[in-house]
Amino acid sequence: MKIFDTEQSDVVIVTRHAGLITFLRGLGYSGPVVEHATADDVRRRVVIGVLPLHLAAEAAAVGSVVMDLPREKRGQELSVEEVEELFDRIDWFIVRTASEQQWLLNDSAASGRQGGDGMPCTWRKPEVVR
């Protein structure tokens, strides 16, 4: 099966959870597994896992595993059987930075204040003058 024109074997899996890795392998995802992703690991790749926004923006698409996880199971290592039981779906996202979007075309967007339609864009730490 192809996901965003990518074979399942090319999808990068970002997780440290053995039960989830085994479960995703059972669904046909046989790509590389990375515990702690870098921009080089995910750049222009289809990824399944939890990524901070700045890395998600580097990826072509990010799949988020949605599970009906009870509060008492949070923070615990889950077996593959528990993942199978709690799994609901994989939601897919395409994340881009505001500065990559076409609606940010005026000079204020480049300064890090607001885009052309008043939407916020990348904030940069102000220069400190001493």
C-alpha positions as CSV (number, residue, x, y, z in Angstrom):
1,M,0.0,0.0,0.0
2,K,1.2,3.5,-0.7
3,I,0.8,6.4,1.7
4,F,1.4,9.9,0.2
5,D,3.1,8.1,-2.7
6,T,5.4,6.3,-0.4
7,E,5.7,2.5,0.1
8,Q,5.0,1.3,3.6
9,S,8.5,0.0,3.8
10,D,9.9,3.5,3.4
11,V,7.9,5.0,6.3
12,V,10.1,6.1,9.2
13,I,8.8,4.9,12.6
14,V,9.7,7.3,15.5
15,T,9.1,5.6,18.8
16,R,10.9,3.8,21.6
17,H,7.9,1.5,22.4
18,A,8.6,-2.1,21.4
19,G,4.8,-3.0,21.5
20,L,4.0,-0.2,19.1
21,I,6.9,-1.2,16.7
22,T,5.7,-4.8,16.6
23,F,2.1,-3.6,16.0
24,L,3.1,-1.3,13.2
25,R,5.2,-4.1,11.6
26,G,2.1,-6.2,11.7
27,L,0.3,-3.5,9.7
28,G,3.0,-3.7,7.1
29,Y,5.2,-0.7,8.1
30,S,8.7,-2.1,7.7
31,G,10.8,1.1,7.4
32,P,13.5,2.2,9.8
33,V,12.9,2.8,13.5
34,V,14.3,5.8,15.2
35,E,13.9,6.4,19.0
36,H,14.9,10.1,18.9
37,A,14.5,11.7,15.5
38,T,16.6,14.5,14.0
39,A,15.8,16.7,11.1
40,D,18.0,14.4,8.9
41,D,16.0,11.4,9.9
42,V,12.6,12.8,8.9
43,R,13.4,15.4,6.2
44,R,11.0,14.8,3.2
45,R,10.0,11.4,4.6
46,V,6.7,10.0,5.6
47,V,6.8,9.4,9.4
48,I,4.7,7.6,12.0
49,G,5.3,8.9,15.5
50,V,5.3,11.8,17.8
51,L,7.5,14.7,16.6
52,P,7.9,18.3,17.8
53,L,6.4,20.8,15.4
54,H,9.8,21.9,14.0
55,L,10.6,18.3,13.0
56,A,7.1,17.6,11.8
57,A,7.5,20.6,9.4
58,E,10.6,18.9,7.9
59,A,8.6,15.6,7.2
60,A,6.5,15.1,4.1
61,A,3.7,13.8,6.3
62,V,3.3,12.6,9.9
63,G,1.1,9.8,11.0
64,S,-0.2,10.0,14.6
65,V,-1.2,6.7,16.2
66,V,-4.5,7.3,18.0
67,M,-5.3,4.9,20.8
68,D,-8.2,4.9,23.3
69,L,-5.7,5.0,26.2
70,P,-7.1,5.0,29.7
71,R,-5.4,7.4,32.2
72,E,-4.0,4.5,34.2
73,K,-2.1,3.2,31.1
74,R,-0.4,6.5,30.3
75,G,3.3,6.5,30.7
76,Q,3.5,2.7,30.8
77,E,5.1,0.4,28.3
78,L,2.3,-1.4,26.4
79,S,2.5,-4.9,25.1
80,V,1.7,-5.5,21.4
81,E,-1.6,-7.1,22.6
82,E,-2.5,-4.0,24.6
83,V,-1.7,-1.8,21.6
84,E,-3.9,-4.0,19.4
85,E,-6.7,-3.7,21.9
86,L,-6.4,0.1,22.4
87,F,-5.6,1.1,18.7
88,D,-8.2,3.3,17.0
89,R,-6.5,4.7,13.8
90,I,-3.6,6.6,12.3
91,D,-4.4,10.2,11.6
92,W,-2.2,11.9,8.9
93,F,-0.9,15.4,9.1
94,I,1.1,17.7,6.8
95,V,2.8,20.4,8.9
96,R,4.4,23.5,7.4
97,T,5.9,26.6,9.1
98,A,3.9,29.8,8.6
99,S,6.9,31.3,6.8
100,E,6.6,28.6,4.1
101,Q,3.0,29.6,3.4
102,Q,2.0,31.8,0.5
103,W,-0.1,34.2,2.6
104,L,3.1,35.5,4.2
105,L,4.4,37.8,1.5
106,N,5.0,41.2,3.1
107,D,8.1,42.6,4.9
108,S,6.5,42.2,8.3
109,A,6.5,38.4,7.8
110,A,10.2,38.4,7.3
111,S,10.7,40.5,10.5
112,G,8.9,37.7,12.6
113,R,6.0,39.9,13.6
114,Q,2.9,39.2,11.5
115,G,2.0,37.9,8.1
116,G,0.1,39.7,5.3
117,D,-3.2,38.8,6.8
118,G,-2.3,39.5,10.4
119,M,-1.5,35.9,11.3
120,P,1.6,35.4,13.5
121,C,4.6,33.8,11.9
122,T,8.1,32.8,13.1
123,W,9.2,34.7,16.2
124,R,12.8,35.6,16.5
125,K,14.5,36.6,19.8
126,P,15.1,40.3,19.8
127,E,18.7,41.6,19.6
128,V,20.1,42.7,23.0
129,V,21.9,46.0,22.8
130,R,24.5,46.6,25.5
